[in-house]
Amino acid sequence: MKVLCGLFEPDSGRVLINGIDIRQIGINNYHRMIACVMQDDRLFSGSIRENICGFAEEMDEEWMVECARASHIHDVIMNMPMGYETLIGELGEGLSGGQKQRIFIARALYRKPGILFMDEATSALDSESEHFVNVAIKNMNITG
């Protein structure tokens, strides 16, 4: 998975996107094209809004909510006293494993990736949430 995400070079072979080696695309360009939700992802110290939007200077509120809905976390966030302004630490204190994973998924979707890699990204979700997230991602029309 880390090779596909461009974090390591393959020992042999190549990673191709539409027949083009990602080294020709350039690793920075490749990283702008993809989003990865890894099993060991981490939250950042800040608000839920900042964690989903990646601390972007100009946050798209409507898109953020759509991504949170698609990852089945919007209603949970809205039931928190401070909603999207709820502060969380790097360890995600007070959030369940499934809630953290859904925030990671919302963060990845917010980037509008051409390719979305998920490494056991739904392992902490119940089957209903996992199904909802999978259907929502398919319907978002963000990946090629």
VMD Tcl script that builds the backbone (N, CA, C; Angstrom):
set m [mol new atoms 432]
animate dup $m
set s [atomselect $m all]
$s set {name element resname resid chain x y z} {
  {N N MET 1 A 0.827 -1.191 0.000}
  {CA C MET 1 A 0.000 0.000 0.000}
  {C C MET 1 A 0.874 1.259 0.000}
  {N N LYS 2 A 1.949 1.240 0.769}
  {CA C LYS 2 A 2.807 2.428 0.842}
  {C C LYS 2 A 3.514 2.700 -0.481}
  {N N VAL 3 A 3.747 1.653 -1.263}
  {CA C VAL 3 A 4.313 1.838 -2.604}
  {C C VAL 3 A 3.272 2.515 -3.496}
  {N N LEU 4 A 2.028 2.050 -3.441}
  {CA C LEU 4 A 0.961 2.650 -4.247}
  {C C LEU 4 A 0.718 4.107 -3.875}
  {N N CYS 5 A 0.891 4.423 -2.608}
  {CA C CYS 5 A 0.685 5.798 -2.142}
  {C C CYS 5 A 1.899 6.682 -2.411}
  {N N GLY 6 A 2.941 6.113 -3.003}
  {CA C GLY 6 A 4.116 6.901 -3.357}
  {C C GLY 6 A 5.033 7.210 -2.195}
  {N N LEU 7 A 4.883 6.459 -1.096}
  {CA C LEU 7 A 5.738 6.690 0.066}
  {C C LEU 7 A 7.062 5.951 -0.056}
  {N N PHE 8 A 7.064 4.852 -0.811}
  {CA C PHE 8 A 8.268 4.065 -1.075}
  {C C PHE 8 A 8.313 3.734 -2.557}
  {N N GLU 9 A 9.517 3.584 -3.087}
  {CA C GLU 9 A 9.662 3.131 -4.470}
  {C C GLU 9 A 9.616 1.612 -4.490}
  {N N PRO 10 A 9.059 1.038 -5.541}
  {CA C PRO 10 A 9.004 -0.432 -5.618}
  {C C PRO 10 A 10.402 -1.024 -5.780}
  {N N ASP 11 A 10.613 -2.199 -5.166}
  {CA C ASP 11 A 11.883 -2.911 -5.336}
  {C C ASP 11 A 12.034 -3.397 -6.772}
  {N N SER 12 A 10.921 -3.732 -7.380}
  {CA C SER 12 A 10.928 -4.134 -8.786}
  {C C SER 12 A 9.595 -3.710 -9.391}
  {N N GLY 13 A 9.571 -3.563 -10.680}
  {CA C GLY 13 A 8.344 -3.150 -11.351}
  {C C GLY 13 A 8.138 -1.647 -11.265}
  {N N ARG 14 A 6.944 -1.234 -11.679}
  {CA C ARG 14 A 6.618 0.191 -11.704}
  {C C ARG 14 A 5.178 0.385 -11.252}
  {N N VAL 15 A 4.872 1.568 -10.795}
  {CA C VAL 15 A 3.499 1.955 -10.490}
  {C C VAL 15 A 3.062 2.865 -11.632}
  {N N LEU 16 A 2.021 2.430 -12.350}
  {CA C LEU 16 A 1.546 3.171 -13.516}
  {C C LEU 16 A 0.157 3.742 -13.268}
  {N N ILE 17 A -0.045 4.953 -13.730}
  {CA C ILE 17 A -1.361 5.585 -13.727}
  {C C ILE 17 A -1.674 5.910 -15.182}
  {N N ASN 18 A -2.726 5.295 -15.707}
  {CA C ASN 18 A -3.068 5.460 -17.129}
  {C C ASN 18 A -1.858 5.192 -18.020}
  {N N GLY 19 A -1.075 4.181 -17.641}
  {CA C GLY 19 A 0.076 3.780 -18.438}
  {C C GLY 19 A 1.327 4.619 -18.234}
  {N N ILE 20 A 1.280 5.587 -17.342}
  {CA C ILE 20 A 2.426 6.470 -17.102}
  {C C ILE 20 A 3.015 6.167 -15.729}
  {N N ASP 21 A 4.318 5.983 -15.681}
  {CA C ASP 21 A 5.028 5.726 -14.429}
  {C C ASP 21 A 4.883 6.949 -13.522}
  {N N ILE 22 A 4.567 6.718 -12.252}
  {CA C ILE 22 A 4.360 7.854 -11.342}
  {C C ILE 22 A 5.635 8.684 -11.173}
  {N N ARG 23 A 6.787 8.110 -11.437}
  {CA C ARG 23 A 8.032 8.895 -11.352}
  {C C ARG 23 A 8.084 9.933 -12.469}
  {N N GLN 24 A 7.458 9.637 -13.616}
  {CA C GLN 24 A 7.385 10.614 -14.708}
  {C C GLN 24 A 6.396 11.727 -14.368}
  {N N ILE 25 A 5.340 11.365 -13.664}
  {CA C ILE 25 A 4.345 12.354 -13.246}
  {C C ILE 25 A 4.970 13.310 -12.239}
  {N N GLY 26 A 5.859 12.780 -11.421}
  {CA C GLY 26 A 6.465 13.559 -10.333}
  {C C GLY 26 A 5.731 13.247 -9.047}
  {N N ILE 27 A 6.469 12.973 -8.008}
  {CA C ILE 27 A 5.854 12.520 -6.762}
  {C C ILE 27 A 4.919 13.569 -6.163}
  {N N ASN 28 A 5.277 14.854 -6.253}
  {CA C ASN 28 A 4.394 15.898 -5.716}
  {C C ASN 28 A 3.089 15.972 -6.500}
  {N N ASN 29 A 3.180 15.882 -7.826}
  {CA C ASN 29 A 1.962 15.869 -8.650}
  {C C ASN 29 A 1.122 14.638 -8.346}
  {N N TYR 30 A 1.787 13.498 -8.191}
  {CA C TYR 30 A 1.081 12.257 -7.877}
  {C C TYR 30 A 0.348 12.384 -6.545}
  {N N HIS 31 A 1.007 12.943 -5.539}
  {CA C HIS 31 A 0.368 13.096 -4.226}
  {C C HIS 31 A -0.848 14.018 -4.293}
  {N N ARG 32 A -0.841 14.982 -5.210}
  {CA C ARG 32 A -2.015 15.851 -5.368}
  {C C ARG 32 A -3.180 15.117 -6.035}
  {N N MET 33 A -2.872 14.032 -6.756}
  {CA C MET 33 A -3.897 13.269 -7.476}
  {C C MET 33 A -4.595 12.227 -6.611}
  {N N ILE 34 A -3.959 11.842 -5.520}
  {CA C ILE 34 A -4.453 10.711 -4.737}
  {C C ILE 34 A -4.784 11.124 -3.311}
  {N N ALA 35 A -5.487 10.249 -2.626}
  {CA C ALA 35 A -5.674 10.357 -1.174}
  {C C ALA 35 A -5.570 8.944 -0.621}
  {N N CYS 36 A -4.971 8.839 0.540}
  {CA C CYS 36 A -4.775 7.538 1.183}
  {C C CYS 36 A -5.377 7.573 2.577}
  {N N VAL 37 A -6.124 6.550 2.902}
  {CA C VAL 37 A -6.609 6.359 4.267}
  {C C VAL 37 A -5.917 5.099 4.758}
  {N N MET 38 A -4.942 5.304 5.624}
  {CA C MET 38 A -4.141 4.192 6.114}
  {C C MET 38 A -4.707 3.676 7.432}
  {N N GLN 39 A -4.413 2.441 7.714}
  {CA C GLN 39 A -4.879 1.809 8.943}
  {C C GLN 39 A -4.340 2.541 10.173}
  {N N ASP 40 A -3.141 3.109 10.061}
  {CA C ASP 40 A -2.502 3.758 11.202}
  {C C ASP 40 A -2.501 5.284 11.086}
  {N N ASP 41 A -3.501 5.865 10.407}
  {CA C ASP 41 A -3.592 7.320 10.272}
  {C C ASP 41 A -3.688 7.982 11.635}
  {N N ARG 42 A -3.386 9.263 11.658}
  {CA C ARG 42 A -3.424 10.034 12.899}
  {C C ARG 42 A -4.255 11.293 12.701}
  {N N LEU 43 A -4.898 11.703 13.767}
  {CA C LEU 43 A -5.576 12.988 13.784}
  {C C LEU 43 A -4.553 14.054 14.152}
  {N N PHE 44 A -4.882 15.299 13.846}
  {CA C PHE 44 A -4.023 16.418 14.193}
  {C C PHE 44 A -4.661 17.179 15.342}
  {N N SER 45 A -3.851 17.826 16.168}
  {CA C SER 45 A -4.399 18.684 17.218}
  {C C SER 45 A -5.099 19.849 16.533}
  {N N GLY 46 A -6.363 20.015 16.828}
  {CA C GLY 46 A -7.160 21.070 16.218}
  {C C GLY 46 A -8.620 20.666 16.240}
  {N N SER 47 A -9.431 21.388 15.511}
  {CA C SER 47 A -10.864 21.091 15.473}
  {C C SER 47 A -11.143 19.961 14.483}
  {N N ILE 48 A -12.332 19.408 14.599}
  {CA C ILE 48 A -12.753 18.402 13.619}
  {C C ILE 48 A -12.776 19.031 12.229}
  {N N ARG 49 A -13.247 20.265 12.142}
  {CA C ARG 49 A -13.266 20.990 10.858}
  {C C ARG 49 A -11.856 21.032 10.258}
  {N N GLU 50 A -10.873 21.407 11.054}
  {CA C GLU 50 A -9.497 21.495 10.558}
  {C C GLU 50 A -8.964 20.127 10.155}
  {N N ASN 51 A -9.332 19.090 10.898}
  {CA C ASN 51 A -8.876 17.747 10.564}
  {C C ASN 51 A -9.464 17.268 9.247}
  {N N ILE 52 A -10.707 17.593 8.982}
  {CA C ILE 52 A -11.322 17.181 7.716}
  {C C ILE 52 A -10.785 18.017 6.557}
  {N N CYS 53 A -10.664 19.313 6.764}
  {CA C CYS 53 A -10.257 20.218 5.682}
  {C C CYS 53 A -8.744 20.339 5.535}
  {N N GLY 54 A -7.998 19.628 6.343}
  {CA C GLY 54 A -6.546 19.650 6.209}
  {C C GLY 54 A -5.932 21.007 6.491}
  {N N PHE 55 A -6.554 21.785 7.369}
  {CA C PHE 55 A -6.042 23.100 7.751}
  {C C PHE 55 A -5.923 24.042 6.551}
  {N N ALA 56 A -6.781 23.837 5.552}
  {CA C ALA 56 A -6.784 24.699 4.364}
  {C C ALA 56 A -7.118 26.130 4.766}
  {N N GLU 57 A -6.492 27.093 4.092}
  {CA C GLU 57 A -6.767 28.500 4.394}
  {C C GLU 57 A -8.214 28.857 4.084}
  {N N GLU 58 A -8.710 28.376 2.954}
  {CA C GLU 58 A -10.099 28.614 2.574}
  {C C GLU 58 A -10.829 27.277 2.593}
  {N N MET 59 A -11.645 27.084 3.614}
  {CA C MET 59 A -12.365 25.822 3.767}
  {C C MET 59 A -13.716 25.916 3.062}
  {N N ASP 60 A -14.068 24.869 2.360}
  {CA C ASP 60 A -15.350 24.786 1.663}
  {C C ASP 60 A -16.330 24.064 2.584}
  {N N GLU 61 A -17.127 24.850 3.285}
  {CA C GLU 61 A -18.053 24.335 4.296}
  {C C GLU 61 A -19.013 23.303 3.713}
  {N N GLU 62 A -19.593 23.623 2.575}
  {CA C GLU 62 A -20.577 22.731 1.955}
  {C C GLU 62 A -19.937 21.389 1.579}
  {N N TRP 63 A -18.740 21.436 0.992}
  {CA C TRP 63 A -18.047 20.214 0.594}
  {C C TRP 63 A -17.627 19.419 1.826}
  {N N MET 64 A -17.192 20.115 2.876}
  {CA C MET 64 A -16.799 19.440 4.110}
  {C C MET 64 A -17.977 18.639 4.676}
  {N N VAL 65 A -19.146 19.256 4.710}
  {CA C VAL 65 A -20.333 18.576 5.235}
  {C C VAL 65 A -20.695 17.392 4.342}
  {N N GLU 66 A -20.594 17.558 3.034}
  {CA C GLU 66 A -20.890 16.443 2.125}
  {C C GLU 66 A -19.930 15.275 2.370}
  {N N CYS 67 A -18.660 15.587 2.576}
  {CA C CYS 67 A -17.668 14.536 2.847}
  {C C CYS 67 A -17.935 13.864 4.188}
  {N N ALA 68 A -18.331 14.648 5.182}
  {CA C ALA 68 A -18.657 14.083 6.493}
  {C C ALA 68 A -19.904 13.205 6.401}
  {N N ARG 69 A -20.880 13.639 5.630}
  {CA C ARG 69 A -22.080 12.810 5.432}
  {C C ARG 69 A -21.714 11.506 4.727}
  {N N ALA 70 A -20.884 11.606 3.696}
  {CA C ALA 70 A -20.494 10.414 2.939}
  {C C ALA 70 A -19.731 9.428 3.810}
  {N N SER 71 A -18.981 9.936 4.769}
  {CA C SER 71 A -18.218 9.045 5.646}
  {C C SER 71 A -19.011 8.666 6.899}
  {N N HIS 72 A -20.283 9.055 6.924}
  {CA C HIS 72 A -21.213 8.638 7.981}
  {C C HIS 72 A -20.799 9.158 9.358}
  {N N ILE 73 A -20.243 10.393 9.404}
  {CA C ILE 73 A -19.813 10.974 10.672}
  {C C ILE 73 A -20.512 12.313 10.958}
  {N N HIS 74 A -21.197 12.881 9.987}
  {CA C HIS 74 A -21.818 14.201 10.161}
  {C C HIS 74 A -22.761 14.243 11.364}
  {N N ASP 75 A -23.667 13.288 11.467}
  {CA C ASP 75 A -24.637 13.317 12.570}
  {C C ASP 75 A -23.951 13.197 13.922}
  {N N VAL 76 A -22.908 12.388 13.998}
  {CA C VAL 76 A -22.146 12.249 15.247}
  {C C VAL 76 A -21.526 13.594 15.613}
  {N N ILE 77 A -20.925 14.258 14.631}
  {CA C ILE 77 A -20.293 15.560 14.874}
  {C C ILE 77 A -21.333 16.573 15.328}
  {N N MET 78 A -22.485 16.598 14.675}
  {CA C MET 78 A -23.522 17.577 15.017}
  {C C MET 78 A -24.088 17.348 16.413}
  {N N ASN 79 A -23.963 16.139 16.940}
  {CA C ASN 79 A -24.422 15.860 18.302}
  {C C ASN 79 A -23.381 16.222 19.356}
  {N N MET 80 A -22.201 16.628 18.936}
  {CA C MET 80 A -21.179 17.085 19.879}
  {C C MET 80 A -21.485 18.531 20.249}
  {N N PRO 81 A -21.203 18.931 21.490}
  {CA C PRO 81 A -21.554 20.290 21.927}
  {C C PRO 81 A -21.026 21.405 21.018}
  {N N MET 82 A -19.843 21.246 20.453}
  {CA C MET 82 A -19.263 22.295 19.612}
  {C C MET 82 A -19.264 21.918 18.130}
  {N N GLY 83 A -19.957 20.840 17.782}
  {CA C GLY 83 A -20.054 20.435 16.382}
  {C C GLY 83 A -18.697 20.318 15.720}
  {N N TYR 84 A -18.573 20.922 14.553}
  {CA C TYR 84 A -17.322 20.838 13.796}
  {C C TYR 84 A -16.176 21.600 14.464}
  {N N GLU 85 A -16.484 22.442 15.430}
  {CA C GLU 85 A -15.439 23.184 16.154}
  {C C GLU 85 A -14.913 22.401 17.357}
  {N N THR 86 A -15.416 21.198 17.579}
  {CA C THR 86 A -14.934 20.355 18.672}
  {C C THR 86 A -13.441 20.119 18.495}
  {N N LEU 87 A -12.693 20.374 19.557}
  {CA C LEU 87 A -11.244 20.192 19.514}
  {C C LEU 87 A -10.891 18.748 19.816}
  {N N ILE 88 A -9.948 18.241 19.052}
  {CA C ILE 88 A -9.462 16.883 19.278}
  {C C ILE 88 A -7.944 16.914 19.283}
  {N N GLY 89 A -7.365 16.000 20.010}
  {CA C GLY 89 A -5.913 15.890 20.049}
  {C C GLY 89 A -5.430 14.872 19.040}
  {N N GLU 90 A -4.119 14.713 18.973}
  {CA C GLU 90 A -3.524 13.787 18.009}
  {C C GLU 90 A -3.970 12.353 18.236}
  {N N LEU 91 A -4.323 12.023 19.469}
  {CA C LEU 91 A -4.757 10.661 19.767}
  {C C LEU 91 A -6.264 10.493 19.619}
  {N N GLY 92 A -6.978 11.596 19.356}
  {CA C GLY 92 A -8.418 11.519 19.162}
  {C C GLY 92 A -9.165 11.141 20.421}
  {N N GLU 93 A -8.711 11.693 21.558}
  {CA C GLU 93 A -9.361 11.384 22.827}
  {C C GLU 93 A -10.863 11.627 22.738}
  {N N GLY 94 A -11.628 10.713 23.273}
  {CA C GLY 94 A -13.074 10.844 23.293}
  {C C GLY 94 A -13.769 10.332 22.039}
  {N N LEU 95 A -13.012 9.940 21.032}
  {CA C LEU 95 A -13.604 9.402 19.804}
  {C C LEU 95 A -13.359 7.903 19.743}
  {N N SER 96 A -14.345 7.171 19.263}
  {CA C SER 96 A -14.160 5.727 19.085}
  {C C SER 96 A -13.265 5.481 17.870}
  {N N GLY 97 A -12.783 4.263 17.738}
  {CA C GLY 97 A -11.975 3.903 16.575}
  {C C GLY 97 A -12.728 4.117 15.279}
  {N N GLY 98 A -14.013 3.763 15.269}
  {CA C GLY 98 A -14.830 3.951 14.074}
  {C C GLY 98 A -15.034 5.418 13.738}
  {N N GLN 99 A -15.217 6.255 14.757}
  {CA C GLN 99 A -15.379 7.690 14.520}
  {C C GLN 99 A -14.104 8.290 13.944}
  {N N LYS 100 A -12.962 7.883 14.469}
  {CA C LYS 100 A -11.684 8.366 13.925}
  {C C LYS 100 A -11.550 7.959 12.462}
  {N N GLN 101 A -11.851 6.695 12.168}
  {CA C GLN 101 A -11.726 6.227 10.783}
  {C C GLN 101 A -12.631 7.021 9.850}
  {N N ARG 102 A -13.822 7.341 10.299}
  {CA C ARG 102 A -14.736 8.093 9.447}
  {C C ARG 102 A -14.243 9.519 9.222}
  {N N ILE 103 A -13.569 10.104 10.210}
  {CA C ILE 103 A -12.959 11.426 10.014}
  {C C ILE 103 A -11.812 11.321 9.012}
  {N N PHE 104 A -11.011 10.253 9.100}
  {CA C PHE 104 A -9.927 10.049 8.130}
  {C C PHE 104 A -10.491 9.940 6.713}
  {N N ILE 105 A -11.592 9.219 6.573}
  {CA C ILE 105 A -12.214 9.054 5.255}
  {C C ILE 105 A -12.736 10.400 4.752}
  {N N ALA 106 A -13.395 11.167 5.630}
  {CA C ALA 106 A -13.886 12.497 5.241}
  {C C ALA 106 A -12.720 13.388 4.809}
  {N N ARG 107 A -11.601 13.315 5.526}
  {CA C ARG 107 A -10.405 14.105 5.178}
  {C C ARG 107 A -9.908 13.729 3.780}
  {N N ALA 108 A -9.868 12.443 3.500}
  {CA C ALA 108 A -9.406 11.989 2.181}
  {C C ALA 108 A -10.371 12.444 1.085}
  {N N LEU 109 A -11.662 12.317 1.316}
  {CA C LEU 109 A -12.657 12.719 0.324}
  {C C LEU 109 A -12.613 14.218 0.063}
  {N N TYR 110 A -12.351 14.997 1.107}
  {CA C TYR 110 A -12.322 16.457 0.985}
  {C C TYR 110 A -11.309 16.900 -0.075}
  {N N ARG 111 A -10.262 16.133 -0.262}
  {CA C ARG 111 A -9.216 16.472 -1.233}
  {C C ARG 111 A -9.648 16.226 -2.679}
  {N N LYS 112 A -10.805 15.601 -2.890}
  {CA C LYS 112 A -11.313 15.270 -4.232}
  {C C LYS 112 A -10.270 14.508 -5.045}
  {N N PRO 113 A -9.847 13.369 -4.532}
  {CA C PRO 113 A -8.776 12.638 -5.213}
  {C C PRO 113 A -9.243 11.970 -6.501}
  {N N GLY 114 A -8.315 11.828 -7.427}
  {CA C GLY 114 A -8.580 11.039 -8.626}
  {C C GLY 114 A -8.544 9.558 -8.301}
  {N N ILE 115 A -7.746 9.221 -7.285}
  {CA C ILE 115 A -7.621 7.839 -6.824}
  {C C ILE 115 A -7.673 7.855 -5.304}
  {N N LEU 116 A -8.482 6.986 -4.735}
  {CA C LEU 116 A -8.598 6.872 -3.282}
  {C C LEU 116 A -8.114 5.492 -2.866}
  {N N PHE 117 A -7.029 5.462 -2.089}
  {CA C PHE 117 A -6.503 4.210 -1.553}
  {C C PHE 117 A -6.979 4.073 -0.116}
  {N N MET 118 A -7.482 2.885 0.223}
  {CA C MET 118 A -7.944 2.644 1.590}
  {C C MET 118 A -7.337 1.342 2.100}
  {N N ASP 119 A -6.495 1.454 3.136}
  {CA C ASP 119 A -5.824 0.306 3.739}
  {C C ASP 119 A -6.576 -0.080 5.008}
  {N N GLU 120 A -7.503 -1.007 4.890}
  {CA C GLU 120 A -8.339 -1.429 6.016}
  {C C GLU 120 A -8.958 -0.224 6.721}
  {N N ALA 121 A -9.349 0.752 5.923}
  {CA C ALA 121 A -9.847 2.018 6.457}
  {C C ALA 121 A -11.207 1.904 7.119}
  {N N THR 122 A -11.891 0.797 6.914}
  {CA C THR 122 A -13.206 0.634 7.531}
  {C C THR 122 A -13.210 -0.502 8.546}
  {N N SER 123 A -12.043 -0.931 8.982}
  {CA C SER 123 A -11.956 -2.096 9.877}
  {C C SER 123 A -12.634 -1.871 11.225}
  {N N ALA 124 A -12.738 -0.618 11.683}
  {CA C ALA 124 A -13.376 -0.343 12.972}
  {C C ALA 124 A -14.845 0.054 12.824}
  {N N LEU 125 A -15.373 -0.008 11.603}
  {CA C LEU 125 A -16.773 0.352 11.387}
  {C C LEU 125 A -17.660 -0.876 11.487}
  {N N ASP 126 A -18.885 -0.659 11.971}
  {CA C ASP 126 A -19.849 -1.753 11.948}
  {C C ASP 126 A -20.272 -1.965 10.496}
  {N N SER 127 A -20.897 -3.095 10.216}
  {CA C SER 127 A -21.209 -3.449 8.822}
  {C C SER 127 A -22.152 -2.440 8.171}
  {N N GLU 128 A -23.094 -1.886 8.928}
  {CA C GLU 128 A -24.017 -0.899 8.364}
  {C C GLU 128 A -23.270 0.369 7.953}
  {N N SER 129 A -22.397 0.867 8.830}
  {CA C SER 129 A -21.619 2.070 8.507}
  {C C SER 129 A -20.690 1.820 7.334}
  {N N GLU 130 A -20.063 0.651 7.314}
  {CA C GLU 130 A -19.148 0.323 6.219}
  {C C GLU 130 A -19.894 0.313 4.886}
  {N N HIS 131 A -21.068 -0.297 4.857}
  {CA C HIS 131 A -21.869 -0.328 3.632}
  {C C HIS 131 A -22.255 1.092 3.214}
  {N N PHE 132 A -22.723 1.897 4.170}
  {CA C PHE 132 A -23.133 3.272 3.888}
  {C C PHE 132 A -21.972 4.061 3.288}
  {N N VAL 133 A -20.793 3.950 3.895}
  {CA C VAL 133 A -19.612 4.679 3.422}
  {C C VAL 133 A -19.230 4.233 2.013}
  {N N ASN 134 A -19.220 2.930 1.769}
  {CA C ASN 134 A -18.855 2.423 0.438}
  {C C ASN 134 A -19.810 2.914 -0.640}
  {N N VAL 135 A -21.098 2.884 -0.361}
  {CA C VAL 135 A -22.091 3.358 -1.335}
  {C C VAL 135 A -21.932 4.861 -1.557}
  {N N ALA 136 A -21.743 5.611 -0.476}
  {CA C ALA 136 A -21.606 7.068 -0.593}
  {C C ALA 136 A -20.381 7.451 -1.417}
  {N N ILE 137 A -19.271 6.771 -1.190}
  {CA C ILE 137 A -18.052 7.070 -1.954}
  {C C ILE 137 A -18.277 6.791 -3.439}
  {N N LYS 138 A -18.914 5.678 -3.748}
  {CA C LYS 138 A -19.193 5.351 -5.153}
  {C C LYS 138 A -20.066 6.418 -5.806}
  {N N ASN 139 A -20.998 6.982 -5.042}
  {CA C ASN 139 A -21.934 7.957 -5.587}
  {C C ASN 139 A -21.392 9.384 -5.632}
  {N N MET 140 A -20.238 9.633 -5.008}
  {CA C MET 140 A -19.702 11.000 -4.955}
  {C C MET 140 A -19.089 11.459 -6.268}
  {N N ASN 141 A -18.730 10.526 -7.124}
  {CA C ASN 141 A -18.175 10.874 -8.432}
  {C C ASN 141 A -16.926 11.753 -8.325}
  {N N ILE 142 A -16.018 11.366 -7.409}
  {CA C ILE 142 A -14.775 12.131 -7.294}
  {C C ILE 142 A -13.589 11.380 -7.857}
  {N N THR 143 A -13.676 10.054 -7.901}
  {CA C THR 143 A -12.553 9.284 -8.427}
  {C C THR 143 A -12.862 8.856 -9.846}
  {N N GLY 144 A -11.824 8.731 -10.641}
  {CA C GLY 144 A -11.995 8.414 -12.053}
  {C C GLY 144 A -12.303 6.996 -12.342}
}
mol reanalyze $m
mol bondsrecalc $m
mol representation Tube
mol addrep $m
